[in-house]
Amino acid sequence: MSQAPSPALDERRAQLAVNLARVRSRIDAACAAADRDPAEVTMVAVTKTYPASDVRLLAELGVLDVGENRDQDAAPKAAEVASAGARVRWHFVGQLQRNKARSVVRYADLVHSVDSVRLAGALADAAQRHRDRPLEVLVQVNLDGAVDRGGALRGGDDPDREIDAVAAEIAGRETLRLAGVMAVAPLDWDPERAFAGLAEIAAGLRAGYPGAVVVSAGMSGDLEPAIAHGATHVRIGSALLGMRSTLR
């Protein structure tokens, strides 16, 4: 996992270490305010558009949960990181097309964005062929009911995207494990309102599936209200990686 000494890498490592300390301080403060143990909250470093070298540096700093949102970037990056000897837990956090299922199941440890019965089925079938253990997945929840956005819905006219139907499909597949829920707060909503709604949905899901304890919510700008409402995973990009020039 070690990399050849380089002034540029040393500078980047130092920058990441400073950013990491700030983010961890925010998480600690949010947990203290919510009377929660910081150990209950996993920080997922969202490294989309950033190079594999950043993932390796983060691993050296103890960040072992890494998120990506596009398979065409994530698959080669995961392979490069593995070939360098770094062992991280890959989270797929972006919208996922069914035709990418076979690729994603090969490297992802947790898929956050399952929002339809058909997508769950595609992942289950791919996992049966290409994995030797169940794939952990989250039901992505649509909080505002806008049908043109990603996420499973409460009620509605499309049974393929109904939350309970998606959860049942996942739970009924031997190659998948229903781990919980994920959501993104709508831009025009107060995060407190959004994450309170997600907490209610998460509690309802746990009533039927006690093992579905993961709540993936909150990003760089709203991790505090997410933690206040029970987030177990926060997805951190810019606050950790910064705004440096990225690879596209």
C-alpha positions as CSV (number, residue, x, y, z in Angstrom):
1,M,0.0,0.0,0.0
2,S,3.0,2.3,0.4
3,Q,3.8,4.8,-2.4
4,A,7.2,6.1,-3.5
5,P,8.1,9.3,-1.7
6,S,7.0,12.4,-3.6
7,P,6.7,16.0,-2.6
8,A,3.3,16.2,-4.3
9,L,2.1,13.1,-2.5
10,D,3.4,14.4,0.8
11,E,1.6,17.7,0.3
12,R,-1.6,15.9,-0.6
13,R,-1.4,13.6,2.4
14,A,-0.9,16.5,4.7
15,Q,-3.9,18.3,3.1
16,L,-6.1,15.2,3.5
17,A,-5.0,14.8,7.1
18,V,-6.0,18.3,7.9
19,N,-9.4,17.9,6.2
20,L,-10.0,14.6,7.9
21,A,-9.3,16.0,11.3
22,R,-11.9,18.8,10.6
23,V,-14.5,16.3,9.4
24,R,-14.0,14.0,12.3
25,S,-14.3,16.9,14.7
26,R,-17.6,17.9,13.1
27,I,-18.8,14.3,13.5
28,D,-17.7,14.1,17.1
29,A,-19.5,17.4,17.9
30,A,-22.7,16.3,16.1
31,C,-22.7,13.1,18.0
32,A,-22.1,14.9,21.3
33,A,-25.0,17.2,20.6
34,A,-27.2,14.1,19.8
35,D,-26.0,12.1,22.8
36,R,-24.6,9.5,20.4
37,D,-21.3,7.5,20.3
38,P,-19.1,8.7,17.3
39,A,-18.3,5.0,16.8
40,E,-21.9,4.6,15.6
41,V,-21.2,6.8,12.6
42,T,-19.2,5.6,9.6
43,M,-17.7,8.3,7.3
44,V,-17.7,7.3,3.7
45,A,-15.1,9.2,1.7
46,V,-16.8,10.0,-1.7
47,T,-13.8,10.0,-4.1
48,K,-15.7,10.4,-7.3
49,T,-13.5,12.2,-10.0
50,Y,-10.5,11.9,-7.7
51,P,-7.6,9.6,-8.5
52,A,-6.8,6.2,-7.0
53,S,-3.8,7.8,-5.3
54,D,-6.1,9.7,-3.0
55,V,-7.9,6.5,-2.0
56,R,-4.5,5.0,-1.1
57,L,-3.6,8.1,0.9
58,L,-6.9,8.0,2.7
59,A,-6.4,4.3,3.5
60,E,-3.0,5.2,5.0
61,L,-4.8,7.8,7.2
62,G,-7.3,5.1,8.4
63,V,-10.2,5.9,6.1
64,L,-11.3,2.5,4.8
65,D,-14.8,3.2,3.6
66,V,-14.8,4.7,0.1
67,G,-17.7,5.8,-2.1
68,E,-18.1,6.1,-5.9
69,N,-21.1,7.1,-8.0
70,R,-20.2,6.0,-11.6
71,D,-19.3,2.4,-12.4
72,Q,-17.1,3.4,-15.4
73,D,-14.9,5.3,-12.9
74,A,-15.2,3.0,-9.9
75,A,-14.4,-0.3,-11.5
76,P,-10.9,0.6,-12.8
77,K,-10.2,2.6,-9.6
78,A,-11.1,-0.3,-7.4
79,A,-8.8,-2.5,-9.5
80,E,-5.9,-0.1,-9.3
81,V,-6.3,0.4,-5.5
82,A,-6.4,-3.4,-5.0
83,S,-3.3,-3.9,-7.1
84,A,-1.5,-1.4,-4.9
85,G,-2.3,-3.5,-1.9
86,A,-4.8,-1.2,-0.2
87,R,-7.9,-2.9,1.3
88,V,-10.9,-0.6,1.5
89,R,-14.7,-1.2,1.6
90,W,-16.3,0.1,-1.6
91,H,-19.7,1.9,-1.4
92,F,-21.6,2.5,-4.6
93,V,-23.6,5.6,-3.9
94,G,-24.8,6.9,-7.3
95,Q,-27.7,6.1,-9.6
96,L,-27.3,2.6,-11.0
97,Q,-28.5,1.2,-14.3
98,R,-29.4,-2.5,-14.4
99,N,-26.9,-3.1,-17.2
100,K,-24.1,-2.1,-14.8
101,A,-25.1,-4.7,-12.2
102,R,-22.6,-7.4,-13.3
103,S,-19.7,-4.9,-13.0
104,V,-20.7,-3.3,-9.7
105,V,-21.2,-6.6,-7.8
106,R,-17.6,-7.5,-8.6
107,Y,-16.1,-4.8,-6.4
108,A,-18.9,-3.1,-4.3
109,D,-19.3,-4.1,-0.7
110,L,-22.4,-2.0,-0.2
111,V,-24.8,-0.5,-2.8
112,H,-26.6,2.5,-1.4
113,S,-28.9,3.3,-4.4
114,V,-31.4,0.4,-5.0
115,D,-34.7,2.1,-5.8
116,S,-36.6,-0.5,-7.9
117,V,-37.7,-4.1,-7.8
118,R,-36.1,-4.7,-11.2
119,L,-32.7,-3.2,-10.1
120,A,-32.7,-5.4,-7.0
121,G,-33.4,-8.4,-9.2
122,A,-30.6,-7.6,-11.6
123,L,-28.1,-7.2,-8.7
124,A,-29.3,-10.4,-7.1
125,D,-28.9,-12.3,-10.4
126,A,-25.4,-10.8,-11.0
127,A,-24.3,-11.5,-7.4
128,Q,-25.3,-15.1,-7.8
129,R,-22.9,-15.4,-10.8
130,H,-20.0,-13.2,-9.6
131,R,-19.9,-13.2,-5.8
132,D,-19.3,-15.8,-3.1
133,R,-21.1,-13.8,-0.4
134,P,-24.3,-11.8,-0.3
135,L,-24.2,-8.2,-1.5
136,E,-25.3,-5.6,1.1
137,V,-27.8,-3.1,-0.3
138,L,-29.8,-0.1,0.9
139,V,-33.2,1.1,-0.4
140,Q,-32.7,4.6,-1.7
141,V,-35.7,6.6,-0.6
142,N,-37.3,9.5,-2.5
143,L,-38.3,12.0,0.2
144,D,-40.3,14.5,-1.8
145,G,-42.3,12.3,-4.1
146,A,-40.9,13.7,-7.3
147,V,-41.2,10.8,-9.7
148,D,-38.5,12.1,-12.0
149,R,-35.9,11.8,-9.3
150,G,-34.2,8.7,-8.1
151,G,-35.4,6.8,-5.1
152,A,-38.2,4.4,-4.1
153,L,-41.5,6.0,-3.2
154,R,-44.1,5.6,-0.5
155,G,-47.2,4.6,-2.3
156,G,-47.5,5.9,-5.8
157,D,-48.6,4.3,-9.0
158,D,-45.5,2.4,-9.9
159,P,-45.2,-0.9,-8.0
160,D,-41.6,-1.3,-9.3
161,R,-40.5,1.7,-7.2
162,E,-42.6,1.2,-4.1
163,I,-40.5,1.1,-0.9
164,D,-42.1,-2.0,0.6
165,A,-41.9,-3.8,-2.6
166,V,-38.3,-3.0,-3.1
167,A,-37.4,-4.1,0.4
168,A,-39.3,-7.3,0.0
169,E,-37.5,-8.1,-3.2
170,I,-34.1,-7.6,-1.6
171,A,-35.0,-9.5,1.6
172,G,-36.3,-12.4,-0.5
173,R,-33.1,-12.9,-2.4
174,E,-30.4,-15.1,-1.0
175,T,-27.6,-13.2,-2.8
176,L,-28.6,-9.9,-1.3
177,R,-28.8,-8.5,2.3
178,L,-31.1,-5.7,3.1
179,A,-29.0,-3.4,5.2
180,G,-31.2,-0.3,5.6
181,V,-32.0,3.0,3.7
182,M,-30.3,5.9,2.0
183,A,-31.5,9.3,1.0
184,V,-30.4,12.7,-0.3
185,A,-32.1,15.7,1.2
186,P,-33.9,17.6,-1.6
187,L,-32.2,20.9,-2.3
188,D,-35.4,22.9,-1.6
189,W,-36.0,21.2,1.8
190,D,-34.7,22.0,5.2
191,P,-32.4,19.1,6.0
192,E,-34.0,18.7,9.4
193,R,-37.3,18.0,7.8
194,A,-35.7,15.6,5.2
195,F,-33.8,13.6,7.7
196,A,-36.7,13.4,10.2
197,G,-38.7,11.9,7.4
198,L,-36.0,9.4,6.6
199,A,-35.7,8.4,10.2
200,E,-39.5,7.6,10.3
201,I,-39.1,5.5,7.1
202,A,-36.0,3.7,8.5
203,A,-37.9,2.9,11.7
204,G,-40.8,1.4,9.8
205,L,-38.4,-0.7,7.7
206,R,-36.7,-2.0,10.8
207,A,-40.0,-3.1,12.3
208,G,-40.3,-5.6,9.5
209,Y,-36.6,-6.2,8.9
210,P,-34.7,-5.9,12.2
211,G,-31.3,-6.2,10.5
212,A,-31.9,-3.2,8.3
213,V,-30.1,-0.8,10.7
214,V,-28.1,1.3,8.3
215,V,-29.2,4.9,7.6
216,S,-27.0,6.5,5.0
217,A,-27.8,10.3,5.1
218,G,-25.9,13.5,5.2
219,M,-23.0,14.9,3.1
220,S,-20.4,17.6,3.6
221,G,-23.0,20.4,4.0
222,D,-25.6,18.7,6.2
223,L,-23.9,15.9,8.2
224,E,-25.0,17.5,11.5
225,P,-28.8,17.3,11.1
226,A,-28.3,13.8,9.5
227,I,-26.5,12.6,12.6
228,A,-29.1,14.2,14.9
229,H,-31.7,12.1,13.1
230,G,-29.9,8.8,13.4
231,A,-27.5,8.6,10.4
232,T,-25.1,5.7,10.7
233,H,-23.2,6.6,7.5
234,V,-22.4,10.0,6.2
235,R,-21.1,10.5,2.7
236,I,-18.3,13.1,2.6
237,G,-16.8,14.5,-0.6
238,S,-15.7,18.1,-0.8
239,A,-15.1,18.6,3.0
240,L,-12.6,15.8,2.9
241,L,-11.2,15.9,-0.7
242,G,-11.3,19.6,-1.1
243,M,-11.9,21.6,-4.2
244,R,-8.6,20.9,-6.0
245,S,-8.6,20.1,-9.7
246,T,-10.2,16.7,-10.3
247,L,-9.7,13.9,-12.8
248,R,-12.6,13.4,-15.2
